Amino acid sequence: MTPSNQIDGGGLTAVVRRLLGPLLALCCLGPSVAVAGCVPAHPGAPASGPRPMLSYLGQAQVPFDASVAGAAIGGLSGISYDAGRQIYYVLSDDRSKTGPARFFTVRLSLSDKGIDDIAITGMHPLLDRSGQSFRPLKLDGTTPFVEPVVPPDPEGIAFDAARQRLYWSSEGERLTDREPVLADPWVRIAGTDGGYLGEFALPPNLAMSAQSTGPRRNQALEGLALTPDGRSLFAAMEAPGYNDGPVAAGDRGALTRITKFDVATAAPSAQYAYPTEPAAGSAERNGVSDLVALSDTTFLVVERSKAVPPVVRVFRAEVGAATDVLAMPSMQGAALTPMSKTLAADLSATSGSSPAPNIEGITLGPTLPDGRQSVVLVADNDFAPGRASQFLLYAMS
């Protein structure tokens, strides 16, 4: 990390790049850690065809080598908006390799023309049950008598304004090359400081196994969404578990599971089949990366495949008459009704948006000056050298 890209409580300088349409401009963070001096730009002309539900306004970028309190700003995999504090909680999927498992607090200044300013205001380690940061993955010398160290794989985050707490998900771990190393996915409860407050009970079909059952490695609980009434939390699987069939690939789609939890009891109350699109182009698979609730039964769901060029789409999905599959050990060949969905936006076809290959998070932000609802997405840079982290702004019709 270069000194110019360190950000901490003392307000050292960092660099954030703002990209709107085809124009790339460099902007510097001042002592208040906010972007200043960016020349407003406008998104490109809309793509031809029916008007999308989401309209692209602009984006901001954080360079690869930026950090806060010594922890790299990267791997951004989930985002949730706190309207009371006017901040975003942005989760990193770093498994305690470049810093502790963590989330950042971020301020974005939004307008009808894009993201005008960005400020990374803090870094908060996620803590385990004992109040400690998670240690890095350690498998050396693993035997039946030595417990491996398995940190979480953070992916989804949701803020609960009524209870003033956060929910966050981990995909768990599934390694079977030698002695099986298994860690179940989870949905945990944290304070806004990252402290451990509890955990949700998961249904049996989300338990990891050394056999070809349960979730696949790195394709488990990927997205979280709290309903506006605060009563239900929805957790989306990225791709089907082994019991539910192959992942979406080529011209074949797939059914994955979205689990509904009762927040008051921290227990699952229902589960629905969500139909993912076939993979596109050279991509090996397509899957769900996040979702945000518009009501207690309606969502915006992000699907992305790491094709070249990337294919990223946002769908409006409805529970409607979908079958509750919570008690079904397998959905293969089952008579069921999946959730319904319609395309809200194809980021790949939006002129000027230049989406990264890995859009990982989505949240509803504040109302824009023109009265439209803002929708903010975040892209995971996969900690790839030189690749920036992206915040993208859309307006919802």
N, C-alpha and C positions, 0 to 999 in steps of 0.2 A: 504494500500500500504506500502511495506517495503522500507526503505530508499535506499536499494541497487537496487531497481527497479524504482527509480525516474529518469526521463530524463528531463532536461530543458536547457535553454540557457546557463547555467553555465557548462554544460557538465558533470552532475553527472552520476554515473555508472548505467547501466541497464543490464539486462541479456537477451540474445536471444539464443534460442536453434536451432540448425541446424540438420535437419533430412534428410539424404540421404539414400535411400533404407531402409534396416532394421536397419541401424546403427543410434543411437541417441547420439549426442555429445553436451555437454554444452559449450557455448562460451560466453565470457564476452565482453560487450561494454566498450571501453576505453574512455578517455576524449573526443575524437572526435566523440563519440557515434557510433562507428563502430565495427562490429564483427572482432575479431582477434584471431589467434591461432587455427582455425578450421582445422582439418586434412581432406584433400580432400577425398571424398568417391565417389563411382560410383554407378549408378542406377543398379537395378537388370536386369537380362536377359529379353529381350522382350518376350511378350506373344506370343504364337503360333498363326498362322493364317496370313491373309494379313497384310502387313506393314501399320501401321496407319499413317495418315497425320501428327500427332503430336507425337514427341518422348520425353519421360520423361527424364529430366536431374537431377533434385534434388529439394530440398526445404529448407526453413528456417522457424523457428518458433519464435514467440514472446510470452513469458510466460504470463499467465493470469493476474498476478499482476503488469505488467509493465505499466508505465504511462508517460505522457509528460505534464509538467506544471499543474500537479494535475488532469489531465483528463485521464481516463483509455484508454489504447490501446486495443480496442476490438470492436466487432460488425462490423468488416470490410466488407463492402457490395459492394464497387465499387472501381475501380482502372483505372487510365489513365496516360499515359506516356508523359512527356514533354521532347522532345529530345534536345531542346535548353539548358535547365538547367540540363538535365540528372537527373531528379527526377520524382518520381511517386506521383500523387495526390491520396490519399487513403481515401475513404469516410467511416465514421462510421454511423451505423443506430441507434445510441443512440438518443432517443427522449428527450434529455436534462435531463436525469436521473442521470448519473454518471459524467456528465460534460456537457458543451454546445453542441448543435448540431454542428458537426465539421468535418473537414477532416485533415489528416496528410500529411506532405511531407516526402518522404522516398527515400533514395538512396540504390540501390542494385548493388552489383558488381557481374556481371554474367560472366560465362565462359562456355566452352563446357562441363564441368563436373558438373555444378550446380550453386548454389548461394554461392559465396565465402564470401561476407561481406554484412551486412545490417546496415543502419543507419537511425534512426528516427530523422529527422532534425527539425521538428516543428509541432505545433498544431495550427489550424486556425478555430475559430468559424465561422459558417455560420450566416450571419446577416439578419434580417428582413428589411422591407421597411424603417423603422425608424432608421436603423443602429444599432439596439440592438440585443443581443443574444436572441434566442428563450427560453421562459420559459417552465418549465415542464408541463405535462398534469395536468389539474385541473378541476374536474367535480363536486366537492362537492357544494351542494346548487344550482345546475343548475336548472333554471326555465326559462320560456319564456322571463323574464326580465333581466336575468343575463347571459352574454356571457361567455361560458366556454373558458378556455385556451387550445388550441389544437396545440401542436408543430408539426413540420413536421416529417415524417417517411422517412429519407433519404435512397435512394437505389442505384441510378445510377449516374455516374459522367463521364464527357468527357471534355478534354482540347482542346481548339481552339487555335492553334499556331499562325494563321494569325491575330487573333483579340486579342490575349493574355488575354483570359478569360475562365471561366469554365461554363459548363452547369451541372445542377444537378436536380434530380427528387425526388419527395416525393410521397408516396402511398396514402396520405390523411388519412382520418378517417371516419369510418362508425359504429356508436354505436346507437342502436335502442331500448335498453332494457327499458329506461325511456323516458325522453324527447330526441328526436333524436339529436345526436351530429354528424354533418356532416362537413367534410372538403374535398374539391375536391383535387384530385391529381394535381401536377403541375410539370412543367419544368421551372426552373428559371436560370437566368444568374448571375454569381458572378465574382468578380475580383479574382485574384490569392491570395488575402488576405482574401477572404470570404465575402467582401462587396457586397451588393445588387446592381445589374445593370439592372434588368428587368425581364420579364417573357414572356413565349410563350403562345399563345392562344391555348386552347384545343378544340377538336371537341366535340359536345354534347354527343356522346356515351361514353365519359370518365368522365362524371359528376356523382358524388355520389348522392344517393337517399335513402330515408327511405323505399321506396318500393323495390320490387325485380327486380330492373332495375339498369343498370350501373355496375361499378366495385364491386367486392366482397371486404370485409375488408381484408387488408394485402395481396392482390393479384392483385394490380394495376400496376403502372409504376415501373418496377423493373430494367430495364437495359437501358443504353443510349450508342449510338455510333455515332460519327461524321465521315462522309465520308472523305477520303483522300483529296478531293478537297475543303473541308470546306464549301460546299454549302448546304449540307443536314444533318439533325440530325434525327436519328431514335430512337424511344422510344418503348420498348417492354413491353407489359402486361405480368405479371407472369402467369396468367390463364384467362380463359374466364370470361367476365362479365355475369351477370345473363341473359341478353338478348341473349347471344350466346350459352347457354346450360351449362351442368354440367362440372365440372373440370375433368381432366384426372385421372382415378382411375381404379384399377384392370386391366382388359384387354382392357379397353376403353381409347383411346386417346381423344384429344380435339383440337379445333381450338381457338387460341388466336390472339390478334391483335398487329401488329407492325405498328406504326404511323410514317410517314415521314413528317418532318417539313422543310420548307424553312427557312434557317438561316437568310437571308437578311430581310425577312418580319416577322419572328417569328410566322408564321401561318402554320397550317397543310396543306399539299399539296396532300397527298395520304395515304392510309392505306391498309395493306395486312394481309391475314389470314396466320398464321404460325401454322403448325400441330405439337403438342407436342406428345411425346410418352406416352403409358399407364404407370401408376404407377407400381412400381415393388415390389415384396415381400410384406412386411407388411406396406408399405407406404400408407398413406391416399390419397396422390395426387402427381403428378409430374408437374413441371412447369419450365418456363424460368427464369433464375436468372441474366443473362447479355448477352451482345453481343458486338462484335467489328467488324468494317467495314474493309474488305479487298479491296473493291472498292465501287463505288456508288450503286452497286446492289448485292454484295456478302458479306457474313458475317460468322464469327464463332459465334455460339450460344450455350450457356451453358444451359443444362437442368439438374435438380437434383431433386431427391426424397429422403426424409429422411427415407429410409428403413434401416433395420439392416441386413447385412452391408449396408452402403450407396451406392446409385447408382448415379453416376455422369457421364454424357456424353457430348461431344462437337460435334456439327454438323456444317458442311459447308452448309450454306443455300443460295439460290439464289432467287431473285425476279422473274426473267425470265418472264413468261407469267401470273404471278399471277394477279388475279382480284383486282381492286381497290375497297375496301369495305367501303371507307370513308363515303359514303352516305347511307350505309345499317344500319338501326337501329338494325337488328338482322341477324346473319349468320346461324341460325338454319333452315335447310331445303332449304337454298338458293343455287341456281346453281352458283358455283364459282370455280375458280382454286386457290388453295393455293400455297404458296411458296414451292419450291422443296428443298430437303436436303439429304445429305449423311453423314454417320458417319465419323468424323475426329479422334476421340479418345474416348475410354471407359476408363475413369479414374479408374473405379471400377475393371477393369481387368488388369490394368497396374502393372506389378510386381514391388514392392518396393515403389510405390507412396503413399500408405496409405492416400487417400484423406479424409478430414473431411466430416461430413455429409452435410455441408452447404457451398459449393463453390459458392461464390456470385459475384465475379468480374473477368473480363478478359481484357487484353490489349496487344497490340503489343509493345514489348520493342525494344532495339537496335539490330542491326545485331551482331551475335555472331562471335568470332574470326574465326570460320571455315566457315563463310559466310552464315550460316542459319539464318532465322528470329526467334528471341526469342518471345515466348508467355508467359506472366506472369499471373497467376491466384492467387486470394486471397480467403481465407476461413474465414467466419464469425464464431467466437467462441460462439455466442449467449450469451456472458457474463456468460457462465456456469462456476462455480467455478472449477479451475484446468485445464480448457481446453485452450490450446494455440491457438493463431492466426497463420495461415499458409500462406506462400508465396510459390507457386509452379512454377517451371520453365520447360517449354517445348520448343522444337525446331520444327519449321514447315518445312516440306519437300517442 
